[in-house]
Amino acid sequence: MSSNSTSNQKQQLGTLNKYRGILLAVTLFLVFNLAVLGLNFYTSSTLDSDAVSINLSGRQRMLSQRTAKVLLSIQVDAAQEYRRAQKSKHPI
């Protein structure tokens, strides 16, 4: 009976050794896959916060350009009004 038991144990060890490489490969694949998934979630959350900052800076840039345009328009209108006033005082 002990030789039968020893033979059975050797067969189980042989089967375990046979699939050890496959089991290791599958385990490493799963570990790396989970690591990449975690990295993707982290990157996604970082990009979301960056997107808010980029949108805010874009809005501020647009408002500063609009302010500059209005100020330039006021300056041009004032210069044109000044020229009209000068022409009316001194007609050529």
C-alpha positions as CSV (number, residue, x, y, z in Angstrom):
1,M,0.0,0.0,0.0
2,S,2.9,2.4,0.7
3,S,4.3,1.9,-2.7
4,N,0.9,2.7,-4.2
5,S,0.7,5.8,-2.0
6,T,4.3,6.9,-3.0
7,S,3.5,6.3,-6.6
8,N,0.3,8.5,-6.3
9,Q,2.3,11.3,-4.6
10,K,4.9,11.2,-7.3
11,Q,2.2,11.4,-9.9
12,Q,0.7,14.4,-8.2
13,L,4.1,16.1,-7.9
14,G,4.7,15.4,-11.6
15,T,1.4,17.0,-12.5
16,L,2.1,20.0,-10.2
17,N,5.5,20.5,-11.8
18,K,4.0,20.1,-15.3
19,Y,1.6,23.0,-14.7
20,R,3.9,25.1,-12.5
21,G,5.1,27.3,-15.4
22,I,1.5,27.9,-16.7
23,L,0.3,28.7,-13.2
24,L,3.1,31.1,-12.7
25,A,2.5,32.8,-16.0
26,V,-1.2,33.2,-15.3
27,T,-0.6,34.5,-11.8
28,L,2.0,37.1,-13.1
29,F,-0.5,38.1,-15.9
30,L,-3.2,38.7,-13.4
31,V,-0.9,40.7,-11.1
32,F,0.4,42.9,-13.9
33,N,-3.1,43.3,-15.3
34,L,-4.4,44.5,-11.9
35,A,-1.5,46.9,-11.6
36,V,-2.2,48.4,-15.0
37,L,-5.9,48.7,-14.1
38,G,-5.0,50.6,-10.9
39,L,-2.6,52.8,-12.8
40,N,-5.4,53.6,-15.3
41,F,-7.7,54.6,-12.6
42,Y,-5.1,56.8,-11.0
43,T,-4.3,58.5,-14.3
44,S,-7.9,59.0,-15.1
45,S,-8.6,60.8,-11.8
46,T,-5.5,62.9,-12.3
47,L,-6.6,63.9,-15.8
48,D,-10.1,64.9,-14.4
49,S,-8.5,67.3,-12.0
50,D,-6.2,68.6,-14.7
51,A,-9.2,69.1,-17.0
52,V,-10.8,71.4,-14.4
53,S,-7.7,73.5,-14.2
54,I,-7.3,73.7,-17.9
55,N,-11.0,74.8,-18.4
56,L,-10.6,77.4,-15.7
57,S,-7.4,78.9,-17.2
58,G,-9.1,78.9,-20.7
59,R,-12.1,80.8,-19.2
60,Q,-9.8,83.3,-17.6
61,R,-7.8,83.8,-20.9
62,M,-11.1,84.3,-22.8
63,L,-12.3,86.9,-20.2
64,S,-8.9,88.8,-20.3
65,Q,-9.1,88.9,-24.1
66,R,-12.6,90.1,-24.0
67,T,-11.6,92.8,-21.5
68,A,-8.7,93.9,-23.7
69,K,-10.9,94.1,-26.7
70,V,-13.5,96.3,-24.9
71,L,-10.7,98.6,-23.6
72,L,-9.2,98.9,-27.1
73,S,-12.6,99.6,-28.6
74,I,-13.2,102.3,-26.0
75,Q,-9.7,103.8,-26.8
76,V,-10.4,103.7,-30.6
77,D,-13.8,105.4,-30.1
78,A,-12.3,108.1,-27.9
79,A,-9.6,108.8,-30.5
80,Q,-12.2,109.0,-33.3
81,E,-14.3,111.3,-31.2
82,Y,-11.3,113.5,-30.4
83,R,-10.5,113.7,-34.2
84,R,-14.1,114.7,-34.9
85,A,-14.0,117.4,-32.3
86,Q,-10.7,118.7,-33.7
87,K,-12.2,118.8,-37.3
88,S,-15.2,120.7,-36.1
89,K,-13.1,123.3,-34.4
90,H,-10.7,123.7,-37.3
91,P,-12.5,122.9,-40.6
92,I,-10.1,122.6,-43.5
